[in-house]
Amino acid sequence: MSWFRRRRPEPLPPVHLPSPHEAAVAFWRGWFDLLPTVSAAIGDGEPHRVENELCELVAAVHPDLHFSLERGHRAIYALVVSGQEDPRLRPYTDAWIEAAPPEDMIWEYHDSVPPVPDPTGVTVNLAGHHLRLGDFRIVAQVTDGAVDVAVYHPELAELEEEARRAMTFLPLDVTLGERLAGEWLGRVETAAQEPSDTIDLLELRELVRSLARVDEPPLPES
């Protein structure tokens, strides 16, 4: 569950940006100052109360970064700051996560959107359609060090083009996580008809992680 995912909405005038390390140190100083207010807003079910302050904190690191407050996998809550795999922003997200405090029972931190533990149990409501991610089928072909995929769901053809495109990529992102998807997925297509020799999302995750030699993370404690 994501309470909000925002970036700075308006373009900023040219400014002198601090070094990634300086920006990261300043962010975490501001985060700890703001944390009681963040906790109170979330506890009251009104996280939008701190949206502007968080936007300013993140934009001070770099104005093109995105952020979100999420339900955590290992902790109760998660703070995600992402450059959406833009190589220009990687030094800033790298410095940000390196300067992050240790995770605890309350907060965990991610420098890219993490995968959902079990995407097949997720249902997305979009434009009057209820799409179970467990019903998505994938054709995956490994070519030149990348995985080309065709994505099929029986209701994709009923969606408008923009929604269909979003629902082609969303299952891949929540299955692999933003970073693994960006590094390993090549061509991504929407299949109009169900192809043969398909796999499900969890099998796709296993395939890509095996290519990337990524170990399965520990399951979150209940």
C-alpha positions as CSV (number, residue, x, y, z in Angstrom):
1,M,0.0,0.0,0.0
2,S,1.3,3.4,-0.9
3,W,-0.2,6.5,0.8
4,F,1.2,8.9,-1.7
5,R,3.9,9.0,-4.3
6,R,4.9,12.5,-5.3
7,R,7.6,14.4,-7.0
8,R,8.1,18.2,-7.0
9,P,5.3,19.2,-9.3
10,E,6.6,22.5,-10.8
11,P,10.0,22.9,-12.5
12,L,12.6,24.6,-10.4
13,P,14.8,27.4,-11.5
14,P,18.5,26.5,-11.9
15,V,20.1,26.2,-8.6
16,H,23.5,25.1,-7.2
17,L,23.1,21.6,-6.0
18,P,25.1,20.3,-3.1
19,S,27.3,17.2,-3.6
20,P,25.4,13.9,-3.2
21,H,27.0,13.3,0.2
22,E,26.2,16.8,1.5
23,A,22.6,16.5,0.2
24,A,22.2,13.1,1.9
25,V,23.5,14.3,5.2
26,A,21.2,17.3,5.1
27,F,18.2,15.1,4.2
28,W,18.6,12.8,7.1
29,R,19.1,15.7,9.5
30,G,15.8,17.1,8.2
31,W,14.1,13.7,8.3
32,F,14.9,13.2,12.0
33,D,13.6,16.7,12.8
34,L,10.4,16.0,10.9
35,L,9.9,12.4,12.0
36,P,7.6,13.2,15.0
37,T,5.4,15.1,12.7
38,V,5.4,12.3,10.1
39,S,4.6,9.7,12.7
40,A,1.7,11.8,14.1
41,A,0.3,12.3,10.6
42,I,0.5,8.6,9.7
43,G,-1.0,7.7,13.1
44,D,-3.9,10.0,12.5
45,G,-4.4,8.5,9.0
46,E,-3.6,11.9,7.4
47,P,-0.1,11.5,5.8
48,H,-0.9,14.3,3.3
49,R,-0.3,16.7,6.2
50,V,3.5,16.2,5.8
51,E,3.5,15.9,2.0
52,N,4.8,19.5,1.4
53,E,7.6,19.1,3.9
54,L,8.7,15.8,2.5
55,C,8.6,17.2,-1.0
56,E,11.0,20.0,0.1
57,L,13.3,17.6,1.8
58,V,13.6,15.3,-1.2
59,A,13.8,18.1,-3.7
60,A,16.7,19.5,-1.8
61,V,18.6,16.3,-2.5
62,H,17.7,16.6,-6.2
63,P,14.6,18.1,-7.7
64,D,14.0,15.2,-10.1
65,L,13.8,12.5,-7.4
66,H,10.5,10.8,-6.5
67,F,9.5,9.5,-3.1
68,S,6.8,7.5,-1.4
69,L,5.6,6.4,2.0
70,E,4.7,2.7,1.9
71,R,3.7,-0.2,4.1
72,G,7.0,-1.9,5.0
73,H,8.0,-5.4,4.3
74,R,10.4,-5.8,7.2
75,A,9.3,-2.8,9.3
76,I,5.9,-1.2,9.7
77,Y,6.6,1.6,7.3
78,A,9.0,2.3,4.4
79,L,10.4,5.4,2.9
80,V,11.3,5.1,-0.7
81,V,13.4,7.7,-2.6
82,S,13.9,6.8,-6.3
83,G,15.5,8.2,-9.3
84,Q,13.5,5.9,-11.5
85,E,16.7,4.4,-12.9
86,D,17.9,7.7,-14.3
87,P,21.7,7.3,-14.3
88,R,22.1,11.1,-13.6
89,L,20.4,10.5,-10.2
90,R,22.1,7.3,-9.2
91,P,24.9,9.2,-7.3
92,Y,22.3,11.0,-5.2
93,T,20.2,7.8,-4.4
94,D,23.5,5.9,-3.7
95,A,24.6,8.6,-1.2
96,W,21.1,8.8,0.3
97,I,20.9,5.1,1.1
98,E,24.5,4.9,2.3
99,A,23.8,7.7,4.8
100,A,20.5,6.2,5.9
101,P,20.2,5.1,9.5
102,P,19.9,1.4,10.4
103,E,16.4,0.0,9.9
104,D,14.3,-0.7,13.0
105,M,10.9,-2.1,13.7
106,I,9.2,1.1,12.6
107,W,11.1,2.2,9.4
108,E,12.9,0.7,6.5
109,Y,14.5,2.6,3.6
110,H,14.7,1.9,-0.1
111,D,16.6,3.7,-2.9
112,S,14.4,2.2,-5.5
113,V,10.8,0.9,-5.5
114,P,11.0,-2.6,-4.0
115,P,9.1,-5.7,-5.2
116,V,5.9,-6.8,-3.6
117,P,6.5,-10.0,-1.7
118,D,3.7,-11.9,-3.6
119,P,2.4,-9.9,-6.6
120,T,0.0,-12.7,-7.5
121,G,-2.2,-11.8,-4.5
122,V,-2.6,-8.2,-5.7
123,T,-5.7,-6.9,-7.5
124,V,-5.5,-3.6,-9.3
125,N,-8.7,-1.6,-9.8
126,L,-8.4,0.6,-12.9
127,A,-11.0,2.2,-15.1
128,G,-13.8,0.0,-13.8
129,H,-11.7,-3.2,-14.3
130,H,-10.4,-5.5,-11.5
131,L,-7.2,-7.0,-12.8
132,R,-5.7,-9.8,-10.6
133,L,-1.9,-9.8,-11.1
134,G,-2.1,-13.6,-10.6
135,D,-3.9,-13.8,-13.9
136,F,-1.1,-12.2,-15.9
137,R,0.9,-14.5,-18.2
138,I,4.4,-13.7,-19.5
139,V,6.4,-14.8,-22.4
140,A,10.1,-14.3,-21.6
141,Q,13.0,-14.6,-23.9
142,V,16.6,-14.1,-22.9
143,T,18.5,-12.2,-25.6
144,D,21.9,-10.5,-25.4
145,G,21.9,-10.3,-21.7
146,A,18.4,-8.9,-21.4
147,V,15.0,-10.4,-20.9
148,D,12.4,-9.5,-23.6
149,V,8.8,-10.0,-22.4
150,A,5.3,-10.1,-23.8
151,V,2.6,-9.4,-21.2
152,Y,-0.9,-10.9,-21.4
153,H,-4.0,-10.5,-19.4
154,P,-7.5,-11.2,-20.7
155,E,-8.8,-7.7,-19.8
156,L,-5.9,-5.7,-21.2
157,A,-7.6,-5.4,-24.6
158,E,-10.6,-3.7,-23.0
159,L,-8.5,-0.8,-21.5
160,E,-7.7,2.5,-23.1
161,E,-4.2,2.8,-24.6
162,E,-2.6,4.7,-21.7
163,A,-4.2,2.4,-19.0
164,R,-3.2,-0.7,-21.1
165,R,0.4,0.5,-21.2
166,A,0.5,1.2,-17.5
167,M,-0.9,-2.2,-16.7
168,T,1.7,-3.8,-19.0
169,F,4.6,-2.4,-16.9
170,L,3.1,-2.3,-13.4
171,P,3.1,-6.1,-12.9
172,L,6.7,-6.2,-14.0
173,D,7.8,-3.5,-11.6
174,V,6.0,-4.9,-8.6
175,T,7.3,-8.3,-9.3
176,L,10.9,-7.5,-9.9
177,G,11.3,-4.1,-8.2
178,E,12.3,-1.0,-10.0
179,R,16.0,-1.6,-10.1
180,L,16.0,-5.2,-11.3
181,A,13.4,-4.4,-13.9
182,G,15.4,-1.5,-15.2
183,E,18.6,-3.4,-15.4
184,W,17.3,-6.7,-16.9
185,L,14.2,-6.1,-18.9
186,G,14.7,-5.4,-22.6
187,R,11.8,-5.1,-25.0
188,V,8.4,-5.1,-23.3
189,E,5.2,-5.7,-25.4
190,T,1.5,-6.2,-24.7
191,A,0.2,-9.5,-26.2
192,A,-3.3,-9.1,-27.7
193,Q,-3.9,-12.9,-27.6
194,E,-2.7,-15.3,-25.0
195,P,0.6,-16.8,-26.3
196,S,1.8,-20.3,-25.8
197,D,4.7,-21.3,-23.4
198,T,3.9,-18.6,-20.9
199,I,5.0,-18.3,-17.3
200,D,3.5,-16.4,-14.3
201,L,4.9,-13.5,-12.5
202,L,6.7,-15.5,-9.8
203,E,8.3,-17.6,-12.4
204,L,9.5,-14.5,-14.2
205,R,11.0,-13.2,-10.9
206,E,12.8,-16.5,-10.4
207,L,14.2,-16.3,-14.0
208,V,15.4,-12.8,-13.7
209,R,16.9,-13.2,-10.3
210,S,18.7,-16.3,-11.4
211,L,20.3,-14.4,-14.3
212,A,21.2,-11.5,-12.0
213,R,22.4,-13.9,-9.3
214,V,20.1,-12.2,-6.8
215,D,19.3,-14.3,-3.7
216,E,15.7,-14.6,-2.5
217,P,15.3,-12.0,0.3
218,P,14.0,-13.3,3.7
219,L,10.3,-13.3,4.1
220,P,8.9,-10.4,6.3
221,E,8.1,-11.5,9.8
222,S,4.4,-11.7,10.6
